[in-house]
Amino acid sequence: MFYIHHTSCISAQQTFIDIDLTKINSPVDKKFKVIEPSHKEIPASVLRRMGKAVRIGIGTAIPLIHKVPELKGIVIGTANGGMEDCIKFLNQIIQYGEGTLTPTNFVQSTANNIASQTGLMSANIGYNITHVHRGLAFENAMIDIEMLVTENPGFNFLLGGVDEISSYNYNIAFLEGLYKAEEVVPGNLYTLGNPGSIAGEGGAMFIVNGRKEGSVSQMKALKTLHTTDVNEVSKQFADFIEQQLPLNEKTDLFLSGENGDCRYEEFYNACEQVLKSPVARYKHFTGEFPTASAVSLWLSNYIFQTQSVPGHMLKSGNVPEIINNILIYNNYKGYQHSFMFITNRHITINN
């Protein structure tokens, strides 16, 4: 599909600049809120008008833009964009009787604001688009990137996935049963055995192109599907593995999107049985959000670079000394599923 050359991630953990995945920050008020950097590179007059999702997105993208200033395009996946600003604007309509309204909240509320402001900050006038497809927003952004890279293999593109926790989203999702009612610590998320997960937010960005030289990894294949049938997921997963793995070759690591919600455990367990590889999990320190799969892709590249998996992520099995292949499975609300196959085989990693 494409090669990944540079990565960046802002999350609730220490994943930005000085990376340390051995320590886990606990959720605050039942939410995994991102650790925002100082955003020194964004002018103060611009920063104070930015919504949180835009700050996360641009903050994640800036280090990559400095490394590769010449971008052919920017493609972002987000389920909600700046929903907090959208609600503020709608409340103003009621408060002021559709009179004098603050335009900033309206401008910041559109989902494509993250990609557009990233383009403005980097003076990029190339391809600029946002994919808004709930739990498959980032995956659809990758499909778009694949087509762009196929047509322009020598050019660099910025790929990203970003979502924030807004009070509106949290309250609606909580009433829907997406989050647990009780306080949860990372250590017991997977053992409670009841419905719901922990709310999360974050952003991950990638510089990608069609050139193997100097890359960290290759996104080899991606598959998405909509279904609530666990047998169909298991069958599609088995077909995906058969198509992507060479004969007699195993996956070195299965990175599972398991989120502690007992309603969806059967999907993850079924895939684990098909693959029978070492299993690692990550949502106990990122939380659940629609584009969490972007963070899983960032994690995969970090694992390739360090050739190690933090102990708290391991669920079962023994990770081999050399990690060449990682398979990711993510499930959002039990009906949106994605499989990703990432490899660094035949790639020399420059640490």
C-alpha positions in Angstrom: 0.0 0.0 0.0 2.5 2.6 1.2 5.7 3.1 3.3 5.8 5.0 6.6 8.8 7.3 7.1 8.1 9.5 10.1 5.5 9.2 12.9 4.2 11.4 15.7 1.6 10.9 18.4 -0.1 12.9 21.2 -2.1 10.8 23.6 -2.9 10.5 27.3 0.5 8.9 27.8 4.1 10.0 27.1 4.1 9.4 23.4 5.2 12.8 22.2 8.9 13.7 21.7 10.4 12.1 24.9 8.6 8.8 24.6 8.2 6.5 27.6 5.7 3.7 27.4 6.7 2.0 30.6 4.7 4.3 32.8 0.9 4.6 32.6 -1.0 7.7 33.5 -4.4 7.0 35.1 -7.7 8.5 33.7 -9.0 11.7 35.3 -12.8 12.0 35.8 -13.2 8.6 34.0 -11.4 10.1 30.9 -8.0 9.6 29.3 -7.2 13.2 28.4 -4.3 14.0 26.2 -1.0 15.5 27.5 -0.9 18.6 25.4 2.5 20.1 24.5 3.2 23.8 24.9 2.4 24.5 21.2 5.3 27.1 21.2 5.3 27.0 17.4 1.7 28.2 17.1 1.3 32.0 17.5 -0.6 32.8 20.7 -3.3 34.8 18.9 -4.0 31.7 16.7 -3.7 29.2 19.5 -6.3 30.7 21.8 -8.9 30.5 19.0 -8.2 26.8 18.3 -10.5 24.1 19.5 -8.9 21.1 21.3 -9.1 18.7 18.3 -7.3 21.2 16.1 -4.6 21.8 18.7 -4.1 18.0 19.0 -3.9 17.6 15.2 -1.6 20.5 14.5 0.6 19.8 17.5 1.0 16.2 16.3 1.7 17.3 12.7 4.2 20.1 13.3 7.3 17.9 14.1 6.7 15.9 10.9 6.1 19.0 8.8 9.5 20.4 10.0 11.2 17.1 8.9 9.4 16.9 5.5 8.2 20.4 4.5 7.3 19.5 1.0 4.0 17.7 1.2 1.8 16.7 -1.8 -1.3 16.5 0.4 -2.9 16.2 3.8 -5.4 13.4 4.6 -7.1 13.3 8.0 -9.6 10.9 9.5 -11.8 12.0 12.4 -15.2 10.9 13.7 -16.3 14.2 15.2 -13.7 16.9 14.5 -14.3 19.9 16.7 -17.6 18.8 18.2 -17.1 20.9 21.4 -17.0 24.1 19.3 -20.0 23.0 17.3 -22.0 22.7 20.5 -20.8 26.1 21.7 -22.0 27.6 18.5 -25.4 25.9 18.7 -25.8 27.1 22.3 -25.0 30.7 21.2 -27.9 30.5 18.6 -30.3 29.8 21.5 -28.6 32.2 23.9 -28.6 35.2 21.5 -31.7 34.4 19.6 -29.8 33.9 16.3 -28.5 37.5 16.7 -24.8 38.5 17.0 -22.9 35.2 17.2 -19.2 34.6 17.6 -17.9 33.3 14.3 -14.9 31.5 15.8 -16.9 28.6 17.2 -18.6 28.1 13.9 -15.3 28.1 11.9 -13.7 25.7 14.4 -16.7 23.4 14.5 -16.4 21.8 11.1 -14.8 18.4 10.9 -12.4 19.4 8.1 -10.9 22.2 10.3 -8.0 20.0 11.5 -6.8 19.3 7.9 -7.4 22.8 6.7 -5.6 24.6 9.5 -2.7 22.1 9.2 -2.5 23.1 5.6 -2.6 26.8 6.5 0.1 26.4 9.2 2.4 24.6 6.7 1.5 26.8 3.7 0.4 23.7 1.9 -1.9 24.2 -1.1 -2.0 20.6 -2.2 -4.7 17.9 -1.8 -6.5 18.5 1.5 -9.4 16.3 2.7 -11.0 14.9 5.8 -12.7 11.5 6.1 -15.5 11.3 8.7 -16.7 7.7 9.0 -17.1 7.1 12.7 -14.9 4.1 13.8 -13.5 3.7 10.3 -12.6 7.3 9.6 -8.8 6.7 9.9 -9.1 3.5 7.8 -10.8 5.4 5.0 -8.1 8.0 5.1 -5.6 5.3 4.6 -7.5 4.0 1.6 -7.4 7.5 0.1 -3.7 7.7 0.8 -3.1 4.4 -0.9 -4.7 5.7 -4.1 -2.7 8.9 -3.9 0.6 7.1 -3.3 -0.1 4.7 -6.2 -0.6 7.7 -8.5 2.3 9.7 -7.0 4.8 7.3 -5.4 7.6 9.8 -5.2 5.7 12.4 -3.3 5.2 12.8 0.5 1.8 12.8 2.1 0.6 13.6 5.7 -1.8 11.0 7.0 -3.5 11.4 10.4 -6.3 10.4 12.8 -7.5 12.7 15.5 -10.4 12.8 17.9 -11.2 14.7 21.1 -13.4 14.1 24.2 -16.1 16.7 24.1 -18.7 16.9 26.9 -21.4 16.3 24.3 -19.8 13.2 22.8 -19.0 11.8 26.3 -22.5 12.3 27.6 -24.2 10.8 24.6 -21.8 7.8 24.5 -22.1 7.3 28.2 -25.9 7.1 27.9 -25.4 4.7 25.0 -23.3 2.5 27.3 -20.0 3.0 25.6 -18.2 3.9 28.8 -18.1 2.3 32.3 -20.0 4.0 35.1 -17.5 3.2 37.8 -14.0 4.5 38.2 -11.5 2.4 36.3 -7.8 2.1 36.6 -5.7 0.7 33.7 -4.8 -2.4 35.7 -8.3 -3.7 35.9 -9.9 -2.6 32.7 -9.8 -6.1 31.1 -10.9 -8.0 34.3 -14.1 -6.2 35.3 -16.2 -8.2 32.8 -19.0 -5.6 32.4 -20.1 -3.4 29.5 -18.3 -0.2 28.6 -14.7 1.1 28.3 -12.8 4.2 29.2 -13.2 7.4 27.2 -10.0 8.5 25.3 -8.7 11.0 22.8 -5.6 11.6 20.8 -4.0 12.0 17.5 -1.4 10.2 15.4 0.3 11.5 12.2 2.5 9.8 9.6 4.6 10.9 6.6 4.1 8.3 3.9 5.1 7.7 0.3 5.8 4.9 -2.1 9.6 4.7 -1.5 11.0 1.9 0.6 14.4 3.6 1.2 14.6 5.2 4.6 11.2 4.0 5.7 10.3 2.6 9.2 7.6 0.2 7.9 5.3 -0.8 5.2 1.5 -0.7 5.5 1.0 -3.9 3.5 -2.7 -4.4 3.6 -6.0 -3.1 5.1 -9.4 -4.5 5.2 -12.7 -3.1 6.7 -16.1 -4.5 7.2 -19.5 -3.8 8.8 -21.1 -6.7 10.6 -22.3 -7.8 14.0 -21.7 -11.5 13.2 -18.7 -12.8 15.1 -18.4 -15.8 12.7 -18.2 -13.5 9.7 -15.5 -11.5 11.4 -13.5 -14.7 12.1 -13.9 -15.9 8.5 -12.9 -12.6 7.0 -9.9 -12.4 9.4 -8.7 -15.9 8.4 -9.0 -15.0 4.7 -7.1 -11.8 5.3 -4.2 -13.6 7.0 -4.1 -16.3 4.3 -3.9 -13.6 1.6 -1.2 -11.5 3.3 1.2 -14.0 5.1 3.7 -15.9 3.0 3.4 -19.7 3.3 4.6 -21.0 6.7 5.2 -17.5 8.0 3.7 -16.4 11.3 2.7 -13.0 12.6 5.1 -11.9 15.3 2.6 -9.8 17.2 -1.2 -9.4 17.2 -2.0 -5.9 18.4 -5.6 -6.1 19.7 -8.0 -3.2 20.1 -9.7 -5.0 23.0 -11.2 -2.3 25.2 -12.6 -4.0 28.3 -16.2 -4.0 27.0 -17.5 -7.6 27.7 -20.0 -7.2 24.8 -17.2 -7.2 22.2 -14.7 -9.7 23.8 -16.0 -12.5 21.6 -14.8 -10.7 18.4 -11.2 -10.3 19.8 -11.1 -13.8 21.2 -12.2 -15.3 17.9 -9.4 -13.5 16.0 -6.9 -14.5 18.6 -7.9 -18.2 18.1 -7.4 -17.8 14.3 -4.0 -16.1 14.5 -2.5 -17.9 17.6 0.3 -15.3 18.0 1.6 -13.3 20.9 -1.2 -10.7 21.9 -0.7 -7.2 23.0 -3.4 -4.6 24.0 -3.2 -0.8 24.3 -6.5 0.8 25.2 -5.8 0.5 28.9 -3.6 3.5 28.4 -5.2 5.3 25.5 -8.9 4.8 26.1 -11.5 4.1 23.5 -12.3 6.6 20.7 -13.2 6.3 17.0 -9.7 6.8 15.6 -7.8 4.9 18.2 -6.6 2.7 15.4 -4.3 5.6 14.3 -2.5 5.3 17.7 -2.2 1.5 17.2 -0.4 2.2 13.9 1.9 4.6 15.7 2.5 2.0 18.3 3.4 -0.6 15.7 6.0 1.6 14.2 7.5 2.4 17.7 7.7 -1.4 18.3 9.5 -1.9 15.1 12.0 0.8 15.9 12.6 -0.4 19.5 12.1 -4.1 18.8 10.3 -4.4 22.2 6.8 -4.4 23.6 6.1 -2.8 27.0 5.2 -5.5 29.5 1.9 -4.0 30.5 0.7 -4.4 26.9 1.2 -8.1 26.7 -1.8 -10.3 27.2 -0.4 -13.7 26.2 2.5 -15.4 24.4 6.1 -14.6 24.1 7.3 -11.9 21.7 10.1 -13.0 19.4 13.5 -11.3 19.6 13.0 -9.9 16.1 9.6 -8.4 15.3 9.0 -8.2 11.5 5.2 -8.5 11.2 2.4 -7.0 13.2 -1.3 -7.5 12.6 -3.8 -5.1 14.1 -7.5 -5.7 14.7 -9.8 -2.9 15.8 -13.5 -3.1 16.6 -15.7 0.0 17.1 -19.1 -0.5 18.8 -19.3 -4.1 17.6 -20.1 -3.4 14.0 -17.2 -1.5 12.4 -14.1 -3.7 12.0 -10.6 -3.2 10.5 -7.6 -5.4 9.9 -4.2 -3.9 9.2 -1.0 -5.8 8.3 2.2 -3.9 8.9 5.7 -5.2 8.2 9.3 -4.0 8.3 10.7 -7.1 6.6 13.4 -6.1 4.1 13.6 -2.6 5.6 16.6 -1.4 7.4 15.5 0.6 10.5 17.6 3.7 11.2 17.3 4.4 14.9 
